[in-house]
Protein backbone atom coordinates (compact mmCIF):
# COMPACT_ATOMS: atom_id res chain seq x y z
CA UNK A 1 0.00 0.00 0.00
CA UNK A 2 1.21 3.51 -0.72
CA UNK A 3 -0.87 4.83 2.16
CA UNK A 4 -0.54 4.53 5.88
CA UNK A 5 -3.48 2.43 6.92
CA UNK A 6 -4.91 2.54 10.41
CA UNK A 7 -7.66 1.22 12.61
CA UNK A 8 -9.19 3.45 15.22
CA UNK A 9 -11.78 1.92 17.55
CA UNK A 10 -14.56 4.36 18.38
CA UNK A 11 -15.99 3.63 21.80
CA UNK A 12 -18.99 5.89 21.51
CA UNK A 13 -21.39 6.81 18.75
CA UNK A 14 -20.06 10.37 18.55
CA UNK A 15 -16.42 11.37 18.25
CA UNK A 16 -15.10 13.42 21.12
CA UNK A 17 -12.65 16.23 20.41
CA UNK A 18 -9.86 14.17 21.90
CA UNK A 19 -10.68 11.24 19.63
CA UNK A 20 -10.50 13.45 16.54
CA UNK A 21 -7.21 14.88 17.74
CA UNK A 22 -5.67 11.39 17.68
CA UNK A 23 -6.32 11.01 13.96
CA UNK A 24 -3.73 12.08 11.36
CA UNK A 25 -4.40 15.66 10.33
CA UNK A 26 -5.23 15.21 6.65
CA UNK A 27 -7.80 12.46 6.82
CA UNK A 28 -8.87 13.75 10.23
CA UNK A 29 -9.83 17.07 8.64
CA UNK A 30 -12.20 15.35 6.22
CA UNK A 31 -13.71 13.18 8.95
CA UNK A 32 -14.24 16.33 11.03
CA UNK A 33 -16.27 17.91 8.19
CA UNK A 34 -18.36 14.76 7.82
CA UNK A 35 -18.91 14.62 11.58
CA UNK A 36 -19.87 18.30 11.73
CA UNK A 37 -22.53 17.71 9.07
CA UNK A 38 -23.77 14.66 11.00
CA UNK A 39 -23.95 16.64 14.25
CA UNK A 40 -25.91 19.42 12.52
CA UNK A 41 -28.32 16.83 11.16
CA UNK A 42 -28.80 15.46 14.65
CA UNK A 43 -29.18 18.81 16.44
CA UNK A 44 -30.85 21.03 13.82
CA UNK A 45 -32.38 18.53 11.42
CA UNK A 46 -31.40 16.64 8.26
CA UNK A 47 -31.80 19.69 6.02
CA UNK A 48 -29.15 21.61 7.96
CA UNK A 49 -26.71 18.70 7.95
CA UNK A 50 -27.05 17.95 4.25
CA UNK A 51 -26.96 21.63 3.31
CA UNK A 52 -23.68 22.09 5.18
CA UNK A 53 -21.85 19.55 3.00
CA UNK A 54 -23.24 20.53 -0.41
CA UNK A 55 -22.84 23.22 -3.06
CA UNK A 56 -24.19 23.82 -6.57
CA UNK A 57 -22.05 21.02 -8.01
CA UNK A 58 -23.08 18.27 -5.57
CA UNK A 59 -25.08 15.31 -6.85
CA UNK A 60 -27.33 13.17 -4.66
CA UNK A 61 -28.29 9.69 -5.84
CA UNK A 62 -31.82 9.33 -4.39
CA UNK A 63 -31.62 6.89 -6.18
CA UNK A 64 -31.63 8.73 -9.54
CA UNK A 65 -28.99 11.49 -9.78
CA UNK A 66 -30.27 14.97 -8.86
CA UNK A 67 -28.60 18.30 -8.21
CA UNK A 68 -28.33 18.47 -4.43
CA UNK A 69 -28.98 22.23 -4.15
CA UNK A 70 -32.16 21.99 -6.22
CA UNK A 71 -33.22 18.88 -4.35
CA UNK A 72 -32.84 20.49 -0.93
CA UNK A 73 -34.40 23.81 -1.92
CA UNK A 74 -37.49 21.94 -3.10
CA UNK A 75 -37.82 20.70 0.47
CA UNK A 76 -37.95 16.98 -0.27
CA UNK A 77 -39.61 14.44 1.97
CA UNK A 78 -36.57 14.13 4.24
CA UNK A 79 -36.72 11.94 7.34
CA UNK A 80 -37.33 13.73 10.62
CA UNK A 81 -34.19 12.18 12.06
CA UNK A 82 -31.02 11.35 10.15
CA UNK A 83 -27.75 10.34 11.77
CA UNK A 84 -24.55 8.83 10.41
CA UNK A 85 -21.05 7.98 11.54
CA UNK A 86 -18.04 7.38 9.25
CA UNK A 87 -16.13 4.14 9.67
CA UNK A 88 -14.10 4.41 6.46
CA UNK A 89 -12.21 7.45 5.15
CA UNK A 90 -9.43 8.32 2.76
CA UNK A 91 -7.82 11.45 1.34
CA UNK A 92 -5.67 11.67 -1.80
CA UNK A 93 -2.11 13.04 -1.72
CA UNK A 94 -3.26 16.11 -3.64
CA UNK A 95 -5.72 16.84 -0.81
CA UNK A 96 -8.45 17.62 -3.35
CA UNK A 97 -10.35 14.34 -3.22
CA UNK A 98 -11.62 12.00 -0.52
CA UNK A 99 -14.16 9.40 0.53
CA UNK A 100 -16.16 8.67 3.66
CA UNK A 101 -18.69 5.94 4.31
CA UNK A 102 -20.37 4.26 7.24
CA UNK A 103 -23.62 3.32 8.97
CA UNK A 104 -26.68 5.56 8.78
CA UNK A 105 -29.99 5.67 10.67
CA UNK A 106 -33.14 7.54 9.67
CA UNK A 107 -36.72 7.78 10.85
CA UNK A 108 -40.00 9.53 10.17
CA UNK A 109 -41.99 10.46 13.25
CA UNK A 110 -44.38 7.65 14.10
CA UNK A 111 -42.57 5.15 11.85
CA UNK A 112 -39.97 2.53 12.66
CA UNK A 113 -36.29 3.39 12.56
CA UNK A 114 -34.50 2.36 9.38
CA UNK A 115 -30.85 1.59 8.76
CA UNK A 116 -28.29 1.52 6.01
CA UNK A 117 -24.89 2.64 4.75
CA UNK A 118 -23.91 5.92 3.15
CA UNK A 119 -21.09 6.77 0.77
CA UNK A 120 -19.75 10.24 -0.08
CA UNK A 121 -17.16 11.14 -2.70
CA UNK A 122 -15.69 14.49 -1.60
CA UNK A 123 -13.78 17.28 -3.39
CA UNK A 124 -12.41 20.62 -2.32
CA UNK A 125 -14.01 23.79 -3.68
CA UNK A 126 -12.05 26.87 -4.79
CA UNK A 127 -11.92 28.14 -1.21
CA UNK A 128 -10.40 24.89 0.02
CA UNK A 129 -13.56 23.63 1.74
CA UNK A 130 -14.57 19.99 1.55
CA UNK A 131 -17.88 19.53 -0.30
CA UNK A 132 -19.72 16.37 -1.30
CA UNK A 133 -19.35 15.52 -4.97
CA UNK A 134 -21.56 12.41 -4.90
CA UNK A 135 -23.69 11.03 -2.08
CA UNK A 136 -25.61 7.74 -2.05
CA UNK A 137 -27.27 5.39 0.45
CA UNK A 138 -28.23 1.74 0.60
CA UNK A 139 -30.68 0.32 3.14
CA UNK A 140 -30.14 -2.72 5.38
CA UNK A 141 -31.61 -4.22 8.57
CA UNK A 142 -29.11 -2.63 10.98
CA UNK A 143 -28.55 -5.88 12.86
CA UNK A 144 -24.75 -5.93 12.67
CA UNK A 145 -22.45 -3.74 14.74
CA UNK A 146 -20.46 -1.31 12.59
CA UNK A 147 -16.76 -2.01 12.03
CA UNK A 148 -14.14 0.23 13.65
CA UNK A 149 -12.96 3.23 11.68
CA UNK A 150 -10.45 2.41 8.95
CA UNK A 151 -8.61 5.28 7.28
CA UNK A 152 -5.96 6.00 4.66
CA UNK A 153 -3.72 8.95 5.52
CA UNK A 154 -1.78 10.27 2.49
CA UNK A 155 1.98 10.09 2.55
CA UNK A 156 4.30 12.85 1.34
CA UNK A 157 5.51 11.24 -1.88
CA UNK A 158 5.65 13.44 -4.96
CA UNK A 159 3.17 13.06 -7.79
CA UNK A 160 3.00 14.38 -11.35
CA UNK A 161 1.31 17.76 -11.50
CA UNK A 162 -0.43 17.69 -14.85
CA UNK A 163 -1.60 21.02 -16.29
CA UNK A 164 -3.18 19.80 -19.50
CA UNK A 165 -6.95 19.30 -19.38
CA UNK A 166 -6.57 16.71 -22.13
CA UNK A 167 -4.05 14.75 -20.10
CA UNK A 168 -6.30 14.83 -17.03
CA UNK A 169 -9.18 13.52 -19.15
CA UNK A 170 -6.95 10.74 -20.48
CA UNK A 171 -6.10 9.71 -16.92
CA UNK A 172 -9.82 9.39 -16.15
CA UNK A 173 -10.34 7.39 -19.33
CA UNK A 174 -7.82 4.83 -18.05
CA UNK A 175 -9.99 4.24 -14.98
CA UNK A 176 -13.17 4.09 -17.06
CA UNK A 177 -11.54 1.56 -19.39
CA UNK A 178 -10.58 -0.55 -16.36
CA UNK A 179 -14.19 -0.55 -15.18
CA UNK A 180 -15.31 -1.48 -18.70
CA UNK A 181 -12.92 -4.45 -18.61
CA UNK A 182 -14.28 -5.40 -15.18
CA UNK A 183 -17.80 -5.21 -16.64
CA UNK A 184 -16.84 -7.43 -19.58
CA UNK A 185 -15.54 -10.12 -17.25
CA UNK A 186 -18.61 -9.82 -15.01
CA UNK A 187 -20.80 -10.51 -18.04
CA UNK A 188 -18.96 -13.79 -18.54
CA UNK A 189 -18.69 -14.77 -14.86
CA UNK A 190 -19.56 -12.60 -11.87
CA UNK A 191 -17.33 -14.29 -9.31
CA UNK A 192 -14.32 -14.30 -11.62
CA UNK A 193 -14.76 -10.57 -12.16
CA UNK A 194 -14.87 -9.76 -8.46
CA UNK A 195 -12.02 -12.15 -7.74
CA UNK A 196 -9.84 -10.28 -10.26
CA UNK A 197 -10.73 -6.68 -9.43
CA UNK A 198 -11.66 -6.51 -5.73
CA UNK A 199 -8.88 -5.64 -3.29
CA UNK A 200 -8.27 -8.25 -0.63
CA UNK A 201 -9.68 -5.95 2.09
CA UNK A 202 -12.44 -4.36 -0.01
CA UNK A 203 -15.76 -3.21 1.45
CA UNK A 204 -19.03 -4.09 -0.25
CA UNK A 205 -22.45 -2.50 0.37
CA UNK A 206 -25.46 -4.36 -1.03
CA UNK A 207 -29.18 -3.79 -0.29
CA UNK A 208 -30.47 -5.50 2.84
CA UNK A 209 -27.09 -6.98 3.66
CA UNK A 210 -24.71 -5.94 6.43
CA UNK A 211 -21.48 -4.24 5.46
CA UNK A 212 -19.15 -6.86 4.01
CA UNK A 213 -15.39 -6.65 4.41
CA UNK A 214 -12.86 -8.73 2.52
CA UNK A 215 -12.85 -10.16 -1.00
CA UNK A 216 -13.41 -13.73 0.20
CA UNK A 217 -16.52 -12.75 2.15
CA UNK A 218 -17.93 -10.94 -0.90
CA UNK A 219 -17.25 -13.94 -3.15
CA UNK A 220 -18.87 -16.28 -0.62
CA UNK A 221 -21.97 -14.05 -0.49
CA UNK A 222 -22.29 -13.92 -4.29
CA UNK A 223 -21.97 -17.69 -4.50
CA UNK A 224 -24.39 -18.44 -1.67
CA UNK A 225 -27.07 -16.08 -2.99
CA UNK A 226 -26.42 -17.08 -6.64
CA UNK A 227 -26.10 -13.44 -7.65
CA UNK A 228 -25.15 -12.48 -11.18
CA UNK A 229 -24.11 -8.87 -11.86
CA UNK A 230 -23.81 -7.07 -15.17
CA UNK A 231 -22.55 -3.46 -15.01
CA UNK A 232 -22.22 -0.52 -17.38
CA UNK A 233 -20.00 2.41 -16.30
CA UNK A 234 -21.24 5.90 -17.13
CA UNK A 235 -19.30 8.22 -14.80
CA UNK A 236 -15.71 8.61 -13.62
CA UNK A 237 -13.63 10.92 -11.46
CA UNK A 238 -10.02 10.81 -10.31
CA UNK A 239 -7.94 12.56 -7.70
CA UNK A 240 -5.46 15.08 -9.12
CA UNK A 241 -2.59 13.09 -7.60
CA UNK A 242 -3.93 10.05 -9.46
CA UNK A 243 -3.87 7.23 -6.92
CA UNK A 244 -7.61 7.14 -6.17
CA UNK A 245 -10.64 7.31 -8.44
CA UNK A 246 -14.31 6.41 -8.64
CA UNK A 247 -16.60 5.05 -11.31
CA UNK A 248 -20.38 4.98 -11.31
CA UNK A 249 -22.98 3.45 -13.54
CA UNK A 250 -25.90 1.11 -14.03
CA UNK A 251 -26.17 -2.57 -13.16
CA UNK A 252 -28.51 -5.44 -13.86
CA UNK A 253 -28.52 -7.84 -10.92
CA UNK A 254 -29.88 -11.36 -11.20
CA UNK A 255 -31.11 -12.65 -7.85
CA UNK A 256 -32.50 -16.10 -7.10
CA UNK A 257 -36.03 -15.28 -8.22
CA UNK A 258 -35.86 -11.95 -10.08
CA UNK A 259 -33.78 -9.46 -12.02
CA UNK A 260 -33.39 -5.97 -10.52
CA UNK A 261 -32.10 -2.69 -11.95
CA UNK A 262 -29.32 -1.21 -9.80
CA UNK A 263 -26.88 1.68 -9.78
CA UNK A 264 -23.37 1.42 -8.39
CA UNK A 265 -20.37 3.43 -7.21
CA UNK A 266 -16.88 1.93 -7.11
CA UNK A 267 -13.88 3.47 -5.35
CA UNK A 268 -10.58 2.45 -6.94
CA UNK A 269 -6.98 2.53 -5.73
CA UNK A 270 -3.85 2.30 -7.87
CA UNK A 271 -1.57 -0.33 -6.33
CA UNK A 272 2.21 -0.27 -6.09
CA UNK A 273 2.43 -2.45 -9.21
CA UNK A 274 0.20 0.01 -11.12
CA UNK A 275 -2.96 -2.10 -11.11
CA UNK A 276 -6.37 -0.65 -10.31
CA UNK A 277 -8.33 -2.42 -7.58
CA UNK A 278 -11.77 -1.73 -6.12
CA UNK A 279 -11.49 -0.94 -2.41
CA UNK A 280 -15.16 -0.07 -1.90
CA UNK A 281 -18.32 -0.75 -3.88
CA UNK A 282 -21.94 0.24 -3.20
CA UNK A 283 -24.90 -1.13 -5.16
CA UNK A 284 -28.42 0.23 -4.74
CA UNK A 285 -31.73 -0.13 -6.56
CA UNK A 286 -32.68 2.53 -9.07
C-alpha positions as CSV (number, residue, x, y, z in Angstrom):
1,X,0.0,0.0,0.0
2,X,1.2,3.5,-0.7
3,X,-0.9,4.8,2.2
4,X,-0.5,4.5,5.9
5,X,-3.5,2.4,6.9
6,X,-4.9,2.5,10.4
7,X,-7.7,1.2,12.6
8,X,-9.2,3.4,15.2
9,X,-11.8,1.9,17.6
10,X,-14.6,4.4,18.4
11,X,-16.0,3.6,21.8
12,X,-19.0,5.9,21.5
13,X,-21.4,6.8,18.8
14,X,-20.1,10.4,18.6
15,X,-16.4,11.4,18.3
16,X,-15.1,13.4,21.1
17,X,-12.7,16.2,20.4
18,X,-9.9,14.2,21.9
19,X,-10.7,11.2,19.6
20,X,-10.5,13.5,16.5
21,X,-7.2,14.9,17.7
22,X,-5.7,11.4,17.7
23,X,-6.3,11.0,14.0
24,X,-3.7,12.1,11.4
25,X,-4.4,15.7,10.3
26,X,-5.2,15.2,6.7
27,X,-7.8,12.5,6.8
28,X,-8.9,13.8,10.2
29,X,-9.8,17.1,8.6
30,X,-12.2,15.3,6.2
31,X,-13.7,13.2,9.0
32,X,-14.2,16.3,11.0
33,X,-16.3,17.9,8.2
34,X,-18.4,14.8,7.8
35,X,-18.9,14.6,11.6
36,X,-19.9,18.3,11.7
37,X,-22.5,17.7,9.1
38,X,-23.8,14.7,11.0
39,X,-23.9,16.6,14.3
40,X,-25.9,19.4,12.5
41,X,-28.3,16.8,11.2
42,X,-28.8,15.5,14.7
43,X,-29.2,18.8,16.4
44,X,-30.8,21.0,13.8
45,X,-32.4,18.5,11.4
46,X,-31.4,16.6,8.3
47,X,-31.8,19.7,6.0
48,X,-29.1,21.6,8.0
49,X,-26.7,18.7,8.0
50,X,-27.0,18.0,4.2
51,X,-27.0,21.6,3.3
52,X,-23.7,22.1,5.2
53,X,-21.8,19.5,3.0
54,X,-23.2,20.5,-0.4
55,X,-22.8,23.2,-3.1
56,X,-24.2,23.8,-6.6
57,X,-22.0,21.0,-8.0
58,X,-23.1,18.3,-5.6
59,X,-25.1,15.3,-6.9
60,X,-27.3,13.2,-4.7
61,X,-28.3,9.7,-5.8
62,X,-31.8,9.3,-4.4
63,X,-31.6,6.9,-6.2
64,X,-31.6,8.7,-9.5
65,X,-29.0,11.5,-9.8
66,X,-30.3,15.0,-8.9
67,X,-28.6,18.3,-8.2
68,X,-28.3,18.5,-4.4
69,X,-29.0,22.2,-4.2
70,X,-32.2,22.0,-6.2
71,X,-33.2,18.9,-4.4
72,X,-32.8,20.5,-0.9
73,X,-34.4,23.8,-1.9
74,X,-37.5,21.9,-3.1
75,X,-37.8,20.7,0.5
76,X,-38.0,17.0,-0.3
77,X,-39.6,14.4,2.0
78,X,-36.6,14.1,4.2
79,X,-36.7,11.9,7.3
80,X,-37.3,13.7,10.6
81,X,-34.2,12.2,12.1
82,X,-31.0,11.4,10.2
83,X,-27.7,10.3,11.8
84,X,-24.6,8.8,10.4
85,X,-21.0,8.0,11.5
86,X,-18.0,7.4,9.3
87,X,-16.1,4.1,9.7
88,X,-14.1,4.4,6.5
89,X,-12.2,7.4,5.2
90,X,-9.4,8.3,2.8
91,X,-7.8,11.4,1.3
92,X,-5.7,11.7,-1.8
93,X,-2.1,13.0,-1.7
94,X,-3.3,16.1,-3.6
95,X,-5.7,16.8,-0.8
96,X,-8.4,17.6,-3.3
97,X,-10.4,14.3,-3.2
98,X,-11.6,12.0,-0.5
99,X,-14.2,9.4,0.5
100,X,-16.2,8.7,3.7
101,X,-18.7,5.9,4.3
102,X,-20.4,4.3,7.2
103,X,-23.6,3.3,9.0
104,X,-26.7,5.6,8.8
105,X,-30.0,5.7,10.7
106,X,-33.1,7.5,9.7
107,X,-36.7,7.8,10.9
108,X,-40.0,9.5,10.2
109,X,-42.0,10.5,13.3
110,X,-44.4,7.7,14.1
111,X,-42.6,5.2,11.9
112,X,-40.0,2.5,12.7
113,X,-36.3,3.4,12.6
114,X,-34.5,2.4,9.4
115,X,-30.8,1.6,8.8
116,X,-28.3,1.5,6.0
117,X,-24.9,2.6,4.7
118,X,-23.9,5.9,3.1
119,X,-21.1,6.8,0.8
120,X,-19.8,10.2,-0.1
121,X,-17.2,11.1,-2.7
122,X,-15.7,14.5,-1.6
123,X,-13.8,17.3,-3.4
124,X,-12.4,20.6,-2.3
125,X,-14.0,23.8,-3.7
126,X,-12.1,26.9,-4.8
127,X,-11.9,28.1,-1.2
128,X,-10.4,24.9,0.0
129,X,-13.6,23.6,1.7
130,X,-14.6,20.0,1.6
131,X,-17.9,19.5,-0.3
132,X,-19.7,16.4,-1.3
133,X,-19.4,15.5,-5.0
134,X,-21.6,12.4,-4.9
135,X,-23.7,11.0,-2.1
136,X,-25.6,7.7,-2.1
137,X,-27.3,5.4,0.4
138,X,-28.2,1.7,0.6
139,X,-30.7,0.3,3.1
140,X,-30.1,-2.7,5.4
141,X,-31.6,-4.2,8.6
142,X,-29.1,-2.6,11.0
143,X,-28.5,-5.9,12.9
144,X,-24.7,-5.9,12.7
145,X,-22.5,-3.7,14.7
146,X,-20.5,-1.3,12.6
147,X,-16.8,-2.0,12.0
148,X,-14.1,0.2,13.7
149,X,-13.0,3.2,11.7
150,X,-10.5,2.4,8.9
151,X,-8.6,5.3,7.3
152,X,-6.0,6.0,4.7
153,X,-3.7,8.9,5.5
154,X,-1.8,10.3,2.5
155,X,2.0,10.1,2.6
156,X,4.3,12.9,1.3
157,X,5.5,11.2,-1.9
158,X,5.6,13.4,-5.0
159,X,3.2,13.1,-7.8
160,X,3.0,14.4,-11.3
161,X,1.3,17.8,-11.5
162,X,-0.4,17.7,-14.9
163,X,-1.6,21.0,-16.3
164,X,-3.2,19.8,-19.5
165,X,-7.0,19.3,-19.4
166,X,-6.6,16.7,-22.1
167,X,-4.0,14.8,-20.1
168,X,-6.3,14.8,-17.0
169,X,-9.2,13.5,-19.1
170,X,-7.0,10.7,-20.5
171,X,-6.1,9.7,-16.9
172,X,-9.8,9.4,-16.1
173,X,-10.3,7.4,-19.3
174,X,-7.8,4.8,-18.0
175,X,-10.0,4.2,-15.0
176,X,-13.2,4.1,-17.1
177,X,-11.5,1.6,-19.4
178,X,-10.6,-0.5,-16.4
179,X,-14.2,-0.5,-15.2
180,X,-15.3,-1.5,-18.7
181,X,-12.9,-4.4,-18.6
182,X,-14.3,-5.4,-15.2
183,X,-17.8,-5.2,-16.6
184,X,-16.8,-7.4,-19.6
185,X,-15.5,-10.1,-17.2
186,X,-18.6,-9.8,-15.0
187,X,-20.8,-10.5,-18.0
188,X,-19.0,-13.8,-18.5
189,X,-18.7,-14.8,-14.9
190,X,-19.6,-12.6,-11.9
191,X,-17.3,-14.3,-9.3
192,X,-14.3,-14.3,-11.6
193,X,-14.8,-10.6,-12.2
194,X,-14.9,-9.8,-8.5
195,X,-12.0,-12.1,-7.7
196,X,-9.8,-10.3,-10.3
197,X,-10.7,-6.7,-9.4
198,X,-11.7,-6.5,-5.7
199,X,-8.9,-5.6,-3.3
200,X,-8.3,-8.2,-0.6
201,X,-9.7,-6.0,2.1
202,X,-12.4,-4.4,0.0
203,X,-15.8,-3.2,1.4
204,X,-19.0,-4.1,-0.2
205,X,-22.4,-2.5,0.4
206,X,-25.5,-4.4,-1.0
207,X,-29.2,-3.8,-0.3
208,X,-30.5,-5.5,2.8
209,X,-27.1,-7.0,3.7
210,X,-24.7,-5.9,6.4
211,X,-21.5,-4.2,5.5
212,X,-19.2,-6.9,4.0
213,X,-15.4,-6.7,4.4
214,X,-12.9,-8.7,2.5
215,X,-12.8,-10.2,-1.0
216,X,-13.4,-13.7,0.2
217,X,-16.5,-12.7,2.1
218,X,-17.9,-10.9,-0.9
219,X,-17.3,-13.9,-3.1
220,X,-18.9,-16.3,-0.6
221,X,-22.0,-14.1,-0.5
222,X,-22.3,-13.9,-4.3
223,X,-22.0,-17.7,-4.5
224,X,-24.4,-18.4,-1.7
225,X,-27.1,-16.1,-3.0
226,X,-26.4,-17.1,-6.6
227,X,-26.1,-13.4,-7.6
228,X,-25.1,-12.5,-11.2
229,X,-24.1,-8.9,-11.9
230,X,-23.8,-7.1,-15.2
231,X,-22.6,-3.5,-15.0
232,X,-22.2,-0.5,-17.4
233,X,-20.0,2.4,-16.3
234,X,-21.2,5.9,-17.1
235,X,-19.3,8.2,-14.8
236,X,-15.7,8.6,-13.6
237,X,-13.6,10.9,-11.5
238,X,-10.0,10.8,-10.3
239,X,-7.9,12.6,-7.7
240,X,-5.5,15.1,-9.1
241,X,-2.6,13.1,-7.6
242,X,-3.9,10.1,-9.5
243,X,-3.9,7.2,-6.9
244,X,-7.6,7.1,-6.2
245,X,-10.6,7.3,-8.4
246,X,-14.3,6.4,-8.6
247,X,-16.6,5.0,-11.3
248,X,-20.4,5.0,-11.3
249,X,-23.0,3.5,-13.5
250,X,-25.9,1.1,-14.0
251,X,-26.2,-2.6,-13.2
252,X,-28.5,-5.4,-13.9
253,X,-28.5,-7.8,-10.9
254,X,-29.9,-11.4,-11.2
255,X,-31.1,-12.7,-7.9
256,X,-32.5,-16.1,-7.1
257,X,-36.0,-15.3,-8.2
258,X,-35.9,-11.9,-10.1
259,X,-33.8,-9.5,-12.0
260,X,-33.4,-6.0,-10.5
261,X,-32.1,-2.7,-12.0
262,X,-29.3,-1.2,-9.8
263,X,-26.9,1.7,-9.8
264,X,-23.4,1.4,-8.4
265,X,-20.4,3.4,-7.2
266,X,-16.9,1.9,-7.1
267,X,-13.9,3.5,-5.3
268,X,-10.6,2.5,-6.9
269,X,-7.0,2.5,-5.7
270,X,-3.9,2.3,-7.9
271,X,-1.6,-0.3,-6.3
272,X,2.2,-0.3,-6.1
273,X,2.4,-2.4,-9.2
274,X,0.2,0.0,-11.1
275,X,-3.0,-2.1,-11.1
276,X,-6.4,-0.6,-10.3
277,X,-8.3,-2.4,-7.6
278,X,-11.8,-1.7,-6.1
279,X,-11.5,-0.9,-2.4
280,X,-15.2,-0.1,-1.9
281,X,-18.3,-0.8,-3.9
282,X,-21.9,0.2,-3.2
283,X,-24.9,-1.1,-5.2
284,X,-28.4,0.2,-4.7
285,X,-31.7,-0.1,-6.6
286,X,-32.7,2.5,-9.1
